[in-house]
Amino acid sequence: TALGCVYIDTCNDHNVCTHDTCNSHTGCMHVDLPCNDHDDCTDDICNPIAGCTHTPLVCDDSNECTIDTCKTHGGCQHLRVACSDNNACTEDRCDTVQGCVYVSVTCDDGNSCTYDSCDSRVGCEHKPCDDGNPCTNDFCGDNGCYTVLLVTCEMPPPIQSPHSITPTEPPIQSPTESPLPSPTETPIQSPTE
């Protein structure tokens, strides 16, 4: 039996990434499917067989001086590492391969008449030739600081803490003995005759 006119839909392009329709005036239409998940931390693509895929972004910039993160609205972020060790005696810097590096500072001022040292709170210090000992004569000569011990010098006594001083007790005195009064003798009178 004859079927007459048959109209077959031939707009299917067998691509899951398109939406296939047909316009009676213009014919087949293949509109790309929107795969955007509105997440800046994913790479959104469409596979003709699997459909939409959302692959996480790799934000590692291979730089040890940055902290790599990703924000949903903003994408990859590379924040600089703070390398401060709070030590005034080191120079803090960052190496892109090693990360934070702390190099000791050089406090030598090139002056042989100063004692050069470093305090972690304030940094380099350059003190004159004085060892703080009152029994030495400190001065600077051709080769730097000299310390001469004074022959006639007595070191001041150490300062004692109030808690270390033992209170002195007054000496115990024996009671004073007063001499006993001698008894008064009454002369014996002979009887009157």
C-alpha positions as CSV (number, residue, x, y, z in Angstrom):
1,T,0.0,0.0,0.0
2,A,1.4,3.4,-1.0
3,L,2.2,5.7,1.9
4,G,2.3,8.9,0.0
5,C,4.6,11.7,1.0
6,V,7.0,11.0,3.9
7,Y,9.0,13.8,5.6
8,I,12.1,12.7,7.5
9,D,13.8,15.0,10.0
10,T,17.4,15.2,8.9
11,C,18.6,18.0,11.2
12,N,20.3,15.8,13.8
13,D,24.0,16.4,13.5
14,H,24.8,13.8,16.1
15,N,26.7,16.4,18.1
16,V,25.7,16.5,21.8
17,C,27.2,20.0,22.0
18,T,24.5,21.5,19.8
19,H,20.7,21.9,20.0
20,D,19.3,20.8,16.7
21,T,16.1,22.5,15.3
22,C,14.6,23.2,12.0
23,N,13.1,26.4,10.7
24,S,10.4,25.9,8.1
25,H,11.8,28.9,6.2
26,T,15.6,28.6,6.7
27,G,16.0,24.8,7.4
28,C,18.2,23.1,10.0
29,M,19.7,25.1,12.8
30,H,22.4,23.9,15.2
31,V,22.8,26.1,18.3
32,D,25.8,25.5,20.6
33,L,24.9,24.4,24.1
34,P,25.9,26.8,26.9
35,C,28.6,25.0,29.0
36,N,29.5,28.0,31.1
37,D,29.2,27.1,34.8
38,H,30.0,30.6,35.9
39,D,33.0,29.4,37.9
40,D,36.2,31.2,37.0
41,C,38.2,28.3,38.4
42,T,37.1,25.8,35.7
43,D,37.8,25.5,32.0
44,D,34.4,25.0,30.3
45,I,34.4,23.1,27.0
46,C,32.1,20.8,25.2
47,N,33.1,17.4,23.9
48,P,31.1,16.3,20.9
49,I,30.6,12.9,22.5
50,A,30.6,13.5,26.2
51,G,29.0,16.9,26.2
52,C,30.0,19.8,28.6
53,T,33.0,19.3,30.8
54,H,34.3,21.6,33.5
55,T,38.1,21.1,34.2
56,P,39.6,22.8,37.2
57,L,42.2,25.3,36.4
58,V,45.9,24.7,37.4
59,C,46.9,28.0,39.1
60,D,50.5,26.9,40.1
61,D,52.8,29.5,38.6
62,S,56.0,27.5,39.7
63,N,57.0,30.5,41.8
64,E,58.0,29.8,45.4
65,C,57.4,33.5,46.3
66,T,53.7,33.4,45.7
67,I,50.7,31.6,47.3
68,D,48.5,30.3,44.5
69,T,44.8,30.1,45.0
70,C,41.6,30.4,42.9
71,K,38.5,32.5,43.4
72,T,35.2,31.5,41.9
73,H,34.8,35.1,40.8
74,G,38.3,36.2,39.8
75,G,40.1,33.0,38.8
76,C,43.7,32.3,39.7
77,Q,45.3,34.5,42.4
78,H,49.1,34.7,43.1
79,L,49.7,36.4,46.4
80,R,53.2,37.4,47.3
81,V,54.8,35.5,50.3
82,A,55.7,37.6,53.3
83,C,59.3,36.6,54.2
84,S,59.8,38.7,57.3
85,D,61.3,36.8,60.2
86,N,61.1,39.8,62.6
87,N,64.8,39.7,63.1
88,A,66.7,43.0,62.5
89,C,69.9,41.1,62.0
90,T,68.8,39.4,58.8
91,E,68.1,40.6,55.3
92,D,64.8,39.0,54.2
93,R,64.2,38.2,50.6
94,C,62.5,35.6,48.4
95,D,64.0,33.4,45.7
96,T,61.6,32.2,43.1
97,V,63.1,28.7,43.4
98,Q,64.1,28.3,47.1
99,G,61.4,30.6,48.6
100,C,62.2,32.8,51.6
101,V,65.9,33.4,52.3
102,Y,67.3,35.1,55.5
103,V,70.8,36.4,55.1
104,S,72.7,37.7,58.1
105,V,73.6,41.3,57.9
106,T,77.2,42.5,58.1
107,C,77.6,45.0,61.0
108,D,81.3,45.8,60.4
109,D,81.5,49.6,60.1
110,G,85.1,49.6,59.2
111,N,86.0,51.5,62.4
112,S,88.5,49.6,64.6
113,C,87.6,51.9,67.5
114,T,84.1,50.4,67.9
115,Y,82.7,47.1,69.1
116,D,80.3,45.9,66.3
117,S,77.4,43.7,67.2
118,C,73.8,43.1,66.2
119,D,70.7,43.1,68.3
120,S,67.7,41.2,66.9
121,R,65.4,44.0,67.9
122,V,67.3,47.1,66.7
123,G,69.9,45.8,64.3
124,C,73.5,46.8,64.1
125,E,75.2,48.5,67.1
126,H,78.6,50.2,67.1
127,K,79.7,50.8,70.7
128,P,82.8,52.8,71.6
129,C,85.8,51.2,73.4
130,D,84.3,50.7,76.8
131,D,84.0,47.3,78.5
132,G,81.9,48.7,81.3
133,N,84.5,47.8,83.9
134,P,85.5,50.8,86.2
135,C,88.8,49.1,87.0
136,T,90.0,49.2,83.4
137,N,91.3,52.1,81.2
138,D,89.7,51.7,77.8
139,F,91.1,53.6,74.8
140,C,91.6,53.3,71.1
141,G,95.0,52.9,69.5
142,D,96.4,52.2,66.1
143,N,95.2,48.6,66.1
144,G,91.8,49.1,67.7
145,C,90.5,49.0,71.3
146,Y,92.9,48.5,74.2
147,T,92.0,47.7,77.8
148,V,94.5,48.3,80.6
149,L,93.8,47.0,84.1
150,L,94.2,49.7,86.8
151,V,96.6,48.5,89.6
152,T,95.0,50.6,92.4
153,C,91.4,50.0,91.9
154,E,88.8,48.4,94.1
155,M,85.7,47.0,92.6
156,P,82.5,48.5,94.0
157,P,80.6,46.0,96.3
158,P,77.8,44.2,94.5
159,I,74.4,45.7,95.0
160,Q,72.3,43.4,97.0
161,S,68.7,42.9,96.4
162,P,66.4,44.0,99.3
163,H,65.3,40.5,99.5
164,S,68.8,39.1,100.0
165,I,69.7,41.3,103.0
166,T,69.5,39.4,106.3
167,P,68.1,41.7,109.0
168,T,70.4,42.1,112.0
169,E,69.0,41.3,115.4
170,P,70.1,43.3,118.4
171,P,72.4,41.4,120.8
172,I,70.7,39.7,123.7
173,Q,71.6,41.5,126.9
174,S,71.7,39.8,130.3
175,P,69.5,41.3,132.9
176,T,71.2,43.9,135.1
177,E,71.6,42.7,138.7
178,S,71.3,45.3,141.4
179,P,73.2,44.6,144.6
180,L,71.0,43.5,147.6
181,P,70.9,46.1,150.3
182,S,72.8,45.0,153.4
183,P,70.5,44.6,156.4
184,T,70.5,47.4,158.9
185,E,71.9,46.3,162.3
186,T,70.3,47.7,165.4
187,P,72.8,48.1,168.3
188,I,72.1,45.9,171.3
189,Q,71.7,48.1,174.3
190,S,72.5,46.8,177.7
191,P,69.7,46.9,180.3
192,T,69.7,50.0,182.6
193,E,70.5,49.1,186.0
